[in-house]
Amino acid sequence: MASQLIAERLGQEEFLARSLHREFRYVPGAVTDPGALVSFDTLNDLLSTHRLEVPRLRLSAGGEMLPQHRYAVPVTTRRHTVWQRTHPAELHQCLAEGASLVIDAIDELHEPVADLAQHLESWLRTHVQVNAYASWSAREGFGTHWDDHDVIVVQVEGSKHWRLYAPTRIAPMHRDTAQPEPPPEQPVADLVLEPGDVLYLPRGWWHAVAADQGVRSLHLTCGLAPHTGADLIGWLSEMLRATEQVRADLPLHAGPDAQAAYMRSLREHLVAALGEPGLLERFAVARDAEDVGRLRPALPHLDGVPADPDLCVRLTTGRARLMSAVGGEGAVVVRFAAAGQEVDFDPAVEPLLRCLLGGGWVSLAELAAAAELAVADAAAVAGELVAVQAATVRGSVW
């Protein structure tokens, strides 16, 4: 599977320890069959069967987004709604003149890319959005720029020329207090990505990208949502609302001594909270448990999951967590946390849940066998997960 190969070729634990958030990493030939993820046929199907509009679908040239009227016309429906219909001839012309085509969040539209995103989320414990980029000329679609999130790039078809420049501001943010200085004149790396190559780039690294020698190119960029100190402080402030010191009114109209005493008390309270053992792990678990993933209905099953051994189940998030916990009656339970919900199960169900955590579609028969349960019991567990929007079902594996 391409998603598993990417993690393996990047280096798994060694990548996390040495490269993640620190330095770029280039892995030639990491994916043996990148076309299994996406293809130009995929793009044609999406453009013809979905009403994709700006900014979900956009064309860019020289760092500027092309106006949509260059390649689409408005259509008014009988219900008086308006959507933009892409015209292939005009689209082809814009792309031939050097524009790049972008489809944002293609992981929400195409299941093989969703599998890639969920596997990366399970490994890196952060939200992943995958965009598709296609170009036909050596003209740069976006100019020399930097991103406010780390990226993992997978070259799918053709070749892409990447010039990488060292960051001029460490860890720049989307909402920042200053902009990075211009990039250095000389790149630190000059790479041509071929099909199957993978490139990891931390946020803040400048890069310029163009189709090599004007050859058509298709690649995926997996954007990794950052977790910063600002996020930790924001989360901690919400947790501290349970305490009287944080809920209390600020002594804005008190004298200097009373204000100083309040600030001293608040500072001690914050320092104590930041010093709690395992705080970062608590933050990570909370963020994982809140992630709703890629929600998918389970139609036609409105009242539970039927005990059909061929029915297939999958989680809708790659960041579900399993933890041992003490239930309401003091018994040890397996707690499943995902999509903002927690569900407690008997420990006997744990092998079934771990099977689902592996990703992809799994039949009820396989889930039942994994935990040595009856198919009806496996269906009941799946039904609870569907009810909290953490799983979905379909008739059989395609």
C-alpha positions in Angstrom: 0.0 0.0 0.0 1.4 3.4 -1.1 0.6 5.1 2.3 2.5 2.5 4.3 5.4 2.7 1.9 5.7 6.4 2.4 6.1 6.1 6.2 8.5 3.2 5.8 10.7 4.9 3.2 10.7 8.2 5.1 12.2 6.3 8.0 9.4 5.8 10.6 10.7 6.5 14.1 14.1 7.8 12.8 12.2 10.3 10.7 10.2 11.5 13.7 13.4 11.9 15.8 15.6 13.6 13.2 13.7 15.2 10.4 10.1 16.1 11.4 9.9 19.9 11.8 13.6 20.2 11.3 15.0 19.4 7.8 13.8 18.4 4.4 14.1 14.8 3.3 14.0 13.5 -0.3 13.4 9.8 -1.0 13.6 8.7 -4.6 11.4 5.8 -5.7 9.6 5.6 -2.4 6.2 4.6 -3.9 6.3 1.7 -6.5 2.8 2.4 -8.0 1.9 6.1 -7.4 -0.8 5.9 -10.1 -2.8 3.8 -7.7 -3.3 6.9 -5.6 -4.6 9.3 -8.4 -4.3 9.8 -12.1 -5.3 12.3 -14.8 -8.4 10.1 -15.3 -9.2 10.8 -11.7 -9.0 14.5 -12.3 -11.2 14.2 -15.4 -13.8 12.2 -13.5 -13.9 14.7 -10.6 -14.1 17.7 -12.8 -17.0 16.2 -14.7 -19.0 14.8 -11.8 -18.5 17.4 -9.1 -19.4 21.1 -9.0 -15.9 22.2 -8.0 -15.5 26.0 -7.7 -13.0 28.4 -6.4 -11.1 28.0 -4.1 -11.7 24.2 -4.1 -10.8 24.1 -7.8 -8.5 26.9 -9.0 -5.9 27.7 -11.7 -2.8 29.7 -10.8 0.0 31.2 -12.9 3.0 33.2 -11.8 1.8 33.3 -8.2 -1.6 34.8 -9.2 -5.0 33.0 -9.3 -6.7 33.1 -12.7 -10.3 34.5 -12.6 -12.8 31.7 -12.9 -14.6 33.3 -15.9 -11.5 32.4 -18.0 -12.4 28.7 -17.9 -16.0 28.4 -16.5 -19.4 30.0 -17.1 -22.2 30.5 -14.5 -25.3 28.2 -14.7 -28.6 29.1 -13.0 -30.7 26.2 -11.9 -34.5 25.9 -11.8 -34.1 26.5 -8.0 -32.4 29.8 -8.7 -29.0 28.7 -7.5 -25.9 29.5 -9.5 -22.9 27.3 -10.0 -19.8 27.5 -12.3 -19.6 25.0 -15.1 -16.0 24.3 -16.2 -15.6 24.3 -20.0 -13.0 21.8 -21.1 -11.8 23.9 -24.2 -11.2 27.0 -22.1 -9.6 25.0 -19.3 -7.2 23.3 -21.8 -6.2 26.7 -23.2 -5.4 28.2 -19.8 -3.3 25.1 -18.9 -1.5 25.1 -22.2 -0.6 28.8 -21.6 1.2 27.8 -18.4 -1.4 27.8 -15.6 -1.3 25.1 -12.9 -4.5 23.3 -11.8 -5.2 22.7 -8.1 -7.9 20.6 -6.4 -8.0 21.2 -2.7 -8.8 18.4 -0.3 -8.9 15.7 -2.9 -8.7 13.3 0.1 -12.4 14.1 0.6 -13.3 13.2 -3.0 -11.2 10.1 -3.8 -10.9 7.1 -1.5 -7.3 6.0 -2.3 -6.1 9.5 -1.4 -8.3 9.4 1.7 -6.5 6.1 2.7 -3.2 7.9 2.3 -4.3 10.8 4.4 -5.7 8.6 7.2 -2.5 6.5 7.3 -0.4 9.6 7.7 -2.7 10.9 10.4 -2.4 7.7 12.3 1.4 7.9 12.1 1.9 11.6 12.6 -1.1 12.3 14.9 -2.2 15.4 13.1 -4.8 16.4 10.5 -3.8 15.9 6.9 -5.2 17.6 3.9 -4.1 16.4 0.4 -4.2 18.7 -2.6 -3.6 17.7 -6.2 -1.5 19.8 -8.5 -1.2 19.4 -12.3 0.9 21.4 -14.7 2.0 21.3 -18.3 4.8 23.8 -18.6 8.0 25.0 -17.0 6.2 28.2 -15.9 5.9 28.4 -12.1 2.3 28.4 -10.9 2.9 29.9 -7.5 6.3 31.7 -7.6 8.9 31.2 -4.8 6.9 30.8 -1.6 6.7 29.1 1.8 3.9 27.2 3.5 2.7 27.6 7.1 2.5 23.8 7.5 4.8 20.9 6.8 4.2 19.0 3.6 4.8 15.5 2.2 4.9 15.6 -1.6 4.3 12.5 -3.7 5.1 12.7 -7.4 2.6 10.7 -9.4 3.2 11.3 -13.1 5.7 13.3 -15.1 8.5 15.2 -13.4 8.6 18.3 -11.2 11.6 20.6 -10.6 11.9 21.8 -7.0 14.4 24.4 -5.8 14.5 24.5 -2.0 15.7 27.5 0.0 16.5 27.7 3.8 13.8 29.3 5.9 14.3 33.0 6.9 11.9 32.8 9.8 11.8 29.8 12.1 8.3 28.2 12.3 6.2 30.9 10.7 2.5 30.7 11.4 -0.7 31.5 9.5 -1.5 34.1 12.1 1.9 35.5 12.8 3.4 38.7 14.1 5.8 39.2 11.2 6.6 38.0 7.7 9.7 36.1 6.8 12.6 37.9 5.1 13.0 37.2 1.4 14.6 33.9 0.5 18.4 33.5 0.0 19.7 33.8 -3.5 21.1 30.2 -3.7 19.0 27.1 -3.1 20.1 24.5 -0.6 18.8 21.8 -2.9 17.9 21.5 -6.6 15.7 18.4 -7.2 13.8 16.8 -10.0 11.0 14.6 -8.6 10.1 11.6 -10.8 7.1 9.3 -10.4 7.2 7.6 -7.0 9.6 10.1 -5.4 8.6 11.6 -2.1 9.8 14.9 -0.6 9.2 16.1 3.0 9.5 19.9 3.6 9.1 21.6 7.0 7.0 24.8 7.2 8.8 28.0 6.5 11.2 26.5 3.8 11.0 28.5 0.6 10.5 26.6 -2.6 9.9 27.2 -6.3 8.2 24.5 -8.3 7.8 24.0 -12.1 7.1 21.1 -14.4 10.6 19.9 -15.6 11.4 20.7 -19.2 7.7 21.5 -19.8 6.6 17.9 -19.3 3.2 17.4 -17.9 3.2 16.7 -14.1 0.8 15.5 -11.5 1.6 15.4 -7.8 0.0 15.3 -4.4 0.9 17.5 -1.5 -0.1 16.3 1.9 -0.4 19.3 4.3 0.3 18.5 7.9 -1.5 20.7 10.4 1.0 22.1 13.0 0.6 21.9 16.7 2.3 24.9 18.3 2.9 26.3 21.8 0.0 28.8 21.0 -2.3 25.8 20.5 -1.2 24.2 23.8 -1.8 27.5 25.7 -5.2 27.9 24.1 -6.2 24.4 25.0 -4.8 24.8 28.5 -6.8 28.0 29.0 -10.0 26.0 28.2 -9.0 23.3 30.7 -8.3 25.9 33.4 -11.8 27.3 33.2 -12.7 24.6 35.8 -10.6 26.5 38.4 -11.8 29.5 40.4 -8.6 31.4 39.8 -9.2 31.5 36.0 -12.9 32.1 36.3 -12.6 35.0 38.7 -13.0 38.6 37.4 -9.8 40.5 36.8 -9.2 43.1 39.5 -9.1 46.0 37.0 -10.3 48.5 39.6 -8.3 47.3 42.6 -5.2 48.9 44.0 -1.7 48.0 43.0 -1.2 45.6 45.8 -4.4 43.7 45.1 -3.5 43.5 41.4 0.0 42.3 42.2 -1.4 39.6 44.5 -3.8 38.4 41.8 -1.1 38.2 39.1 1.2 36.3 41.5 -1.6 33.8 42.2 -2.5 33.4 38.6 1.2 33.0 37.6 1.6 30.3 40.2 -1.5 28.5 39.0 -0.3 28.6 35.4 3.2 27.4 36.3 1.7 24.5 38.2 -0.5 23.5 35.3 2.3 23.7 32.8 4.4 21.5 35.1 1.9 18.7 35.4 3.5 15.4 34.2 2.2 14.1 30.9 0.6 17.4 29.8 1.8 17.2 26.2 0.4 13.6 26.0 -2.9 14.8 27.4 -3.0 17.5 24.8 -2.2 15.1 22.0 -4.9 12.6 23.1 -7.5 15.4 23.4 -6.6 16.7 19.9 -6.8 13.2 18.4 -10.1 12.5 20.1 -11.6 15.8 18.8 -10.7 15.1 15.1 -13.9 14.3 13.2 -12.0 12.9 10.2 -13.9 12.5 6.9 -17.5 11.9 7.9 -19.4 9.4 5.8 -23.0 8.3 6.2 -23.8 4.6 6.6 -27.0 4.4 4.4 -29.3 2.6 4.2 -28.7 1.4 7.8 -30.5 4.0 10.0 -31.2 1.8 13.0 -27.9 -0.1 13.6 -25.7 -2.3 11.6 -27.1 -5.7 10.4 -25.3 -8.9 11.2 -24.2 -9.5 7.6 -20.8 -11.1 7.6 -20.0 -9.6 4.2 -20.8 -6.0 5.3 -17.6 -3.9 5.5 -16.7 -1.4 8.2 -14.0 1.3 8.3 -13.2 4.2 10.7 -13.8 7.7 9.4 -10.7 9.1 11.2 -7.1 8.0 11.3 -6.6 9.5 14.8 -8.9 7.3 17.0 -7.4 6.4 20.3 -7.8 3.2 22.5 -7.1 3.5 26.2 -7.6 1.4 29.3 -10.0 3.1 31.7 -12.2 2.4 34.7 -15.9 2.3 33.8 -18.9 3.6 35.7 -19.1 0.5 37.9 -15.4 0.3 38.6 -14.7 -2.3 36.0 -11.8 -2.0 33.6 -12.9 -1.1 30.1 -11.4 -0.3 26.7 -12.2 3.3 25.9 -12.5 4.3 22.3 -12.1 8.0 21.7 -12.7 9.6 18.2 -14.8 12.2 16.5 -15.3 14.1 19.7 -16.9 11.1 21.4 -15.9 8.4 23.9 -17.3 4.8 24.0 -16.5 2.2 26.6 -16.3 -1.4 25.5 -15.6 -4.7 27.2 -11.9 -5.7 27.0 -12.9 -8.6 24.8 -13.7 -6.2 22.0 -10.2 -4.7 21.9 -8.8 -7.0 19.1 -11.8 -5.9 16.9 -11.1 -2.3 17.5 -7.4 -2.7 16.8 -8.2 -4.4 13.6 -10.2 -1.2 12.6 -7.4 1.0 13.7 -5.2 -0.6 11.0 -7.2 1.3 8.4 -9.2 0.4 5.3 -12.4 -1.7 4.9 -12.8 -4.8 7.1 -15.7 -7.2 6.9 -17.8 -8.1 9.9 -16.7 -11.7 9.5 -13.1 -10.6 9.8 -13.8 -8.4 12.8 -15.7 -11.1 14.5 -12.9 -13.6 13.9 -10.3 -11.1 15.2 -12.0 -10.9 18.6 -13.5 -14.4 18.6 -17.0 -13.0 18.7 -20.3 -13.8 16.9 -21.0 -11.7 13.8 -24.0 -10.2 15.6 -21.7 -9.0 18.4 -19.3 -7.5 15.9 -22.2 -5.8 14.2 -23.3 -4.3 17.5 -19.9 -2.8 18.1 -19.8 -1.4 14.6 -23.3 0.1 15.2 -22.1 1.9 18.3 -19.2 3.4 16.3 -21.5 4.4 13.4 -23.8 6.1 16.0 -21.0 8.4 17.2 -19.9 9.1 13.6 -16.5 7.4 14.0 -17.2 4.6 11.5 -19.2 3.8 8.3 -20.2 0.7 6.4 -20.8 -0.5 2.9 -22.0 -3.7 1.3 -18.6 -5.2 0.3 -15.1 -4.2 -0.6 -14.9 -2.8 -4.2 
